[in-house]
Structure formats: C-alpha cells, structure tokens
C-alpha cells in the first residue's frame, strides 16, 4: 500500500467517523431535550410525537442547506459557510430555556416547536446537514463512487444512540452530566467537521455544468423523483402511526417507542448497506403477507392479542414494510452527483409523513385512524412501485388497497359503537362509551384516554354517586379521604380529573380542587358525568400543569393531596421528584396525607416513592385493594405518605396496608435524575 492509498484510507476513516458521530449526537439529543420539555407540558405523551415532527422538519432544513451549499456555492464559499455555521452553533450551545408553563396552554404544539428552535435549533441544523454534505464532498474530492454506505453508517450511529440512552446513560448520569457530555461531543464534532470543511477549499474541484452525455448518468424521471418522496414518506407515516397505535391501543408501556423507531432505523441500515442487501423478490411477497396480516387483525375489531405477542408482531411488521420501502428507494438512487437532491426529497417525504400523523391527523380525525390510512397508502405505493410488473401485479395490489380501505371503514364504524363522544386534542384521544353492563348498574358511562380507563359512573340502583373503578372505600385513596379528618370538613387537592369520580367523597363544607392538564377532560367531566354537579362539596378545576399551578398558590393547605396521573405511557416524572415532594409538603397540613395512585401493568413506582419518603422523613405505606365486579370496583394500588400517626393507627389502615419497600437499584428521583428502566415490570402484571 503506497502513501496515497494510506492517505485515502485515513481520510475515508475521518469522514466515516464524523458522519457516525453526527448521527449519534443527533439522536442522543432527542430524548435529552424532550425530557427537558416534559415538565413544561405536564409530562404529556404527545410531547414526544411533536418532537418527532420537529426533528424530521429540522432534518429537512439540514438537507436543504446541504443541497444548496453543495450545488450553489464555490468550494471556498462552501468552506466558509459551513465553518461559520459550526462556529455559531458552538456559540449558542448549552442554552437552557426557562419557559413559563402557562405558555403551553394556548397552543402546546407551537410551544414545543418554539422551545426546540431556541434550545437546539442551530446545533441540530449543523448535525442534520452532515451526512449529505460530507457525502457530496467525499465523492467530488476523491472521485469516489456510490458512497451511500455513509448513509447506512449514519443510521447505525442513530440506532446506537437510541439504544444506549435508556439502558446506559439515563440510569447512570444526571441530566446536567448528560447535557455537558453531549456538549463535549458536539465540540469534538464541530472541530473535526470544521477541519474537513476548511480542507475542501483545496480538495474540492470547481463544479461546472455538465450534460448527461458528459457525466454518463441516466436521466431522472418524474416517476423516480415522485418515489423518492413517497417511499420515505409512507415509511415515516407508518413509523408514527405504529408508535401511536402501540402506545395508545396496545400497551401504555414507557420507552415502548424505542422498538418501532429501532425497526425503522434498522431497515435503513440494511437497505443502504449494499446493492445485494435488498432481496426484492422476497420482500415484495413479505410486504403483501404483512399487509394481509395487519388487515386481518384490524378487521377483528373486538379481538385482542396478548401484549407479549402484539408488540413483537407490530414491530416486525413495521420492519418488513419499511425495509420494502427503503429497499425500493435504494434501487432508485441516483448517481453520486445528484445525491444531495435525492436526500432532500427523502427528508421532505419523511417530514410530510410525520407531519400528517403528528399535526394534521389530530386536528382532522376524532380517533386514531392513521394506521389503516398508512396501510392503504402502502398498498397503493406498492402498486405504483411495481406498475411495470404487468396486469396481474396491478390487479393484486389494487384489490389489496380496496380491501384495506374496506377494513378501515369497518374499524371507523366500530370505534363509534357505544360511543357517546370522541374527542381529540394535543394530549390524546378521549372516548366516552355508554353501555348497560353490569346489568345491576343500569346505564354505565366510561371515559377512556386511548385504552386507559379514566373514570366510570353507574346510573342505577343508588350507584350514581358511588366511587367506582380504582377509588373504592377500601382503596388507599378511599381510606385517606374517609379517615383523614373525622368530624370536620376537609380540604383536598386532586391531580388528574378524569370523570371526577373522587368528588363522590365530598361532604358539605369540604373543598375539592382538581388540577387537570387537558381542557377537553374538564368539558367531558362536566357534560357527560354528574360527579362534579351532584357532590355537596365545593369544587373547582384548575387547568394546566399541576406542579406549576400548586407552586403559584398561597391559599390554605390541603388535608389530602391526591396524585392520580401515573397510569399512561408518558409518566410525568416531574410530579414524582424530591423537589416536587418538597413543594407538596409546603401545601399540606402537618398531619396531611399524600396519596399516589400507582396501579400499573408496566411500572412499579412503589420503590421510587418509598425512597423519597425515606429521604423526607415520612412514613410510606402501600395499600392493595381487590376487585368487586358486581359493584364496578377494580384492583388498585396506592402509596400513602404521611406523618399522621393517628391515621396510621386506624384499624382499617393497619389491616389493609404494609410499609412501602425500597429497592437498591432504584435511586432517588430528582429534577436532575430519573430512570424508568429499573422500575419496568416484565412480563406485565394484569389489573
């Protein structure tokens, strides 16, 4: 190997390292910054979906920047422009925004976009532009052919960041340490990328307009460009739709979004690795089978698969469909000279797909119809991609698309069955059903957010103002409300309104203050349930993030403060930290009780609260209550924190409770540190 070959190997290694590092940092910053935004928007799961829309849109801007710089500027101007961008990005790095959470109430989606622009806008733009820009420089500087493996390498870096954050980084590093380490990584990236950018002044030849005859490259048809846009667009739409479906309709498991995103990235890695990586004959048939299986599952609207089967099945199906789309995309790749335009359309399609699911669909539909819409589009896109296969292939994919459309219509009708109302907002999909089960309860109304019950009311046989579901008199919250203030009115704060069932415990003279994030929940609770209207207690509802709202209050302290907001897939961690507990105690009487609802198939919050009670010098007890189907009572788990010895000595409490237990691998949650992974339950426990 001569010196020139050694130099080429070293330069190729440098380019590969910078591309890999840029993608690694690009995906590592996503959960870090999303976690910073969660408290501002009340810990809503929709924050992550909206962040995905922003990240895809920012990626599009980065690819547009790369295409403009690579094709419109001379080599020296390219170097100066990109080095300047890196320098400005370094100058604004580490900017932390202290936003007023009330800003999120007027339009949460715009709040997320604006804050992300302020926090990571320029650094994210610089990272996003790296893969297409460096691929262009590498190709033109060294006359290299087909460096699409760099795109595969960048997705490998993204996948690695995605997997190590929840497993290695979040459990062992504070938020401050995470941001400092990421800033250090970005500084290293900026130095290396800046060095490459500055060198292209000498290595990059002047671009001159060449004819197709001179370049020898085949012409790019309108159909080819359309597929550059549509194939990644449908894959991105399916990624977001599958993620929403899994977390809202299958299992509200924290960190579940990692699995579909990993399948999506893996499909890119394999498809763009080499021309031999995509077996077209096999993938066409697998894609058809996958669409058929998913259509059959959707057709059986009343059937359900076990979580242990459904999650792997949907993730495998997403991988097959995305690999099909990305493999077809790689087949249609242009010559290296046109790569930046190819990446620009790819990123535009990806952004449009996520935009449809994250922004358009919530404002257009009242339920989650995006998955079946995505499957119909997938069949139509397969028809378009295989149009040249002949009449039989066209008939097959047309029939498949029509069958999936029919299933989508059936599913939409099924969603409306027994539903009094379906509403959708930034915070999720609300559905109120009216049934006549159990028979002794007469009319029964139930509020759902996705698949999670947020309240039930029975309207017959004296059960109208009976606390049901998780709020039975024998439950932890039932004990706290019945026994905290014997003989005198009580003042109660309740985080999480639901149907307003806890108002059933109200007595004349009591004051009940509810804190609710979603304005639609208050509307449903007042119009379709009667707990708030019929309780003899004085009630009011405060909209917005509970922790922020409580911090602004200066009224009388609460006798009981109830936190009932931890059953979904996005746990509002900022309501469970040491600092949050200190705030609650300031607004609690000396003998007051904190009641945390921890019923969950997927999370064990008991050791988290036990650790915080230990740190605060409070008693922590866990109350497990059983079900009573005839009275609509569910199994429930509550943790009560208090220093009220008289309450703890009550016979009902002593008989029902046991001391909450800490675990060695679960540390103290603070505003600077928390980790979901150590408290995940697997396999899930039924409730």
Steps between C-alpha positions, in 0.01 A plus 500: 500500500657829391479830685208626289295193578579534871391865486175403328428237766562754777283763334221248441523401867480868604194561283336184637573599862352847456186364330457236771559753781255751351220242481581370848476852646191575289301215656656528846381858540140409415405325828716744699324810371155334495546420868580866562169600341277249678445704820397803295217300341399292799683182401268434204579209266423730208818696574709220350280471189524875445876487555521235225321737262749774586801269462381384156433860396843612626658210311328627185648847555843344554474307174377813319801688636733220386348494151528879468858518626622204292337609173481879510825613664862487389743291711636793704148632569391150607786481749441847644122449524517166679780601737297811588191289572702269727652800682161663564353165610784464751441855624135433587562148632374422848224760493232404752153649472291569805153514354181588678286183492192713448639572152419141409128537563426732207651265240721216631626392157630846411654524846698181439621621160601842628690365801683238291609770257639706787669210680659296219406666171842583352695202644229267370513664157879456485472132596213437257697632202805284565420173319392642159758780506797281591387235253501765226845626604640147521367407156623813321833535684614142448291397195348224715204305371187401690576618856141425608652277766562824692122539533479145635780582743321814620188297580718253691621787718140612549390151603788465745408831667137396517582173677766615746313806631235316710729207586834664583476879503171585673541251790855612583531870416318808623336733253778755554767238429310389187485853357866570580612174339289565193645852474849351517411257223363782286819701553706202375266462202523872416881490506522191277225610261643852491839357405347304214301805388808720498697242301249493214634839390793305359356156423162585350501565124295782355155379399417562138179424325527175307265337258367149554723381219806634681410352839372173362221505761150389400227764503278522807133459417206667672385155619838440661490833682144433614609169652795672673233705678224243551698194613666665804183700564290185540770337716508804730120511517492131597769552764298771675170315452637170633654682799171670584304178455734299722510756781131598492314186389728208588705580810584829672856384573762771564792490251292284263560757222861382485401168338320631189761772451774237521322290235475808277870586534606137453314489169701801380828347620450173313341645184776758442790273597554350154312418178481134605332574836146533361344176367221656294322178400472393866409842642213555256338181623576570866352850468181356349472239778565764765226729369263203494579405860460857624175538308363182656596616852333837439189330358447310827418818690384320816796263517826574675842340509709459817752780544788250478374404150367834374811711563750271318247438221441869429872583521586216261224615263632857507851376422379297200304791352776757564765265358285458190464879458865577576623216281295634210637845580859374484430334165395840362802688638668739255867538416708656775493844332123522565507353851421824686180548296410138570549550875300823488193326356551208739496735799203695361300179475599397853401841635162490322427152638569600859317831447186315393494280812626756749321817386236445231330181623434621860321804357322307225387175667331430832665159540824329399437405137855570381619140511243367254540808283872420493432138403272607213768742380761224528298276268450785251870583513589135434267519198684810377846351562418173318293646220737357240443146627188463286125473532493221761716696746285809444180307568650339811613826663180682398291227664719519809458876527121474462482224763700708748278802428194287578660386828573865586134592452388206716744599774381862496143378549606266780675787683172689499305206646379576855686832484317808621786723392850480356731797542865553420752762602874543540482289816332193351175340388202506737207264459191465718302178465149425626410136568264300722756279668503384775117455489445611862672833424256598226658758272880510529720775361877456472767752403799368304823673405626260235451161666535628858185545709491840664170467680168314514154595624196275560156659475265249670418338833646777716845463339502844334725662765685184596876525442585220257797359305827575688340717770314253722458580872751223576762641261787717617333820392170384651669447839672838481182691417280314749735504800719810465270755655235330712241748623611803299498619137804412293693687235618273217721554195467251214748481210314340210128560448386207285123466535512676838424179695686611812242778544271220626691518831409867545291603801336834586774746594774310313714674236623293205745656256579305181809564285460391137733535203252444215210748466296237313500277809331772704241546227423126493487472881250786527277409205489118501556408866319636806759467779601867489140622476351282773767499771407711807862615525634820348701414186715684250729396214838658432627446145871459426794311643426407861847562643522846349143584606558389860825698519308823425235448768500660846170375642425266787694172508345169397409221738540250216685550172425226244720434197321286242702558184736204466316232302597596145806442284648846568545516875512865613829452683513862612201423729699222675835662581650600832440868418136430410450321833647799684251728320206274591599502867501880502135488394404221739395522865751349750281188531402500133510200269652467153324228299669369183307274263751243370275233340688401187567190297839631395656717774585434863501847657495375859882501548522850351253641752646293786843649429361854495305447823817366663693808385224733625456324836141393431316170541413324173239226487365303203132408482391223264123457461315226314233508234122473532353456153139530613567851634742607225805500727844434349820372655707801606833591659561822690797634696422737789765732645428663835624580850152462645549225763131507595398424142756219470367344822142478370394130488387520135835648400712262706309203361520605133849647470861393518817713510619602154825331402806660340724324247875533473497560124242781523664828594353826625316679222579871478446771241852412380475118505241233427496166319200296386684179408560366856128517585361336186294184563551215254298301435220750568273442797128489427266749668 
